[in-house]
Amino acid sequence: MTAVLLLLYLAGCDMIQQQMGIEDPVAKAARTDSEGKAVGGACRQSGRAIEDCYSIYSWLPKAPIYEGWRDMDAYMRDNKLETVEPQLPPVGAPGARKRASIAEDASSGAKNSKKTAEKH
């Protein structure tokens, strides 16, 4: 009976965590690792230097990016594939839009107050 109650309690914890948006650290690490490898491979295929890839995708860990880049480099060399030029600019970091819009609002507010002060 105690084992059944314990299982129900643990299952409830998972449900509560999912509803609250709390991600399991092991699952998050696995997701981040696979995203890093995919990004690294895509960077190599598009001809980006590994350092550029690190700076563009700074929110991802470097080790999986490097691993993906290295694996794609070997694959491209073995199969004599050429790089594919990217058609779109790289994406921004998560939350970059929020920070950019806040900075833009602050700078436009400063400019407007400066213009108002100059008129008087």
N, C-alpha and C positions, 0 to 999 in steps of 0.2 A: 504494500500500500504506500509506503514511504517513497519507493522508487517511482511510482506512478505520479505522485504529487510533485516530486522533484522534476520529472520530465515535463509536466504541465507548466511548472514555474519557469523552467528554462526556455520552453517554447514561447511562453508569454513574454519573456525578456527580448527575444528576437523580434517578435511582433511589435513591441513597444519601440525598440531601437529603429526598426524600419519606418514606423509612423513618425518618429521624431527626426528622421533623416540622419541618424547616427550610423556611420558606415563601419563595418568590422575592419580593424586595422590590417588583418591578414589579407582580406579581400581587396582593400584599398591598395596595399603594396603590390599585389599581383596585377591589378588593373593598371597601376602606374608603371610597373615594369613592362607590361605588354605594350602600353601606349608609347613608352620611350623607345622600345625596339622598333615599333612601326614608324615613328617619327625619324629615327636615325636612318632606317632603310630608305625612307622617302627623301630625306635630305641628300643621301648619297646618290640616289637615282636621279635627282634633279641637279646634281653637280655642285651642291653647296659644300663648303668646307666644314669640317666637324666643329671648328670654333664658332662659325656662324650659326650652326645648328644649336650649339649650346646657348648662345646669346639670344637667339630668337625664341627658343623654347626653354627659357630659364626656370620655369616652374616645374620642369621634369628633371629627375635625377640624371646625372651625366653618364653613369655606368651603363644603363640600358640603352641610352642614345648611342653611345659608342659601340656597344655590341651589335645593335641593329645596323649602324653605319658600316661596321667592319664586315658583317655577314653579307650585306648587299654589295659591298666592294668586291668581295671574293666571288660572289655569284655573277656579277657583271663581268669580271675579268675572265672567269671560266667560260662564260657563254658569249664573250665578245660583244657585249651590249654597250650602246652609246648612252650618254646621259640624255634625259628628257628635260628640256628647258621649262621651268615653271611659268604658267600663264597668269597666275594670280599672285598678289603680294602675300607674304607670310601672315598668319593670324597673330593677333595680339594675345598677351597673357590674360588669363582669367581675371576679370575685374579691371582691366586696363581701360575699358570704355568709361567705367564709372569714374576712375581717377582722372582721365582726360577731360571728361565733361565738367568735373568739379574744378579742375585747374583752369579750364576755358571760362567757366562762369566767374571765377575769382579774377582772372586777368581782364575780362570784359568789364567787370564791376570796377576795377581799379582804373581802367581807361576812361570809363564814363565819369567817375568822380573827378579825375584829373581834368577832363574837358569842362566839366561844370565849374571847377575852381578857376580855370583859365578864363572863362567867360565873365566871371565876377571880378 
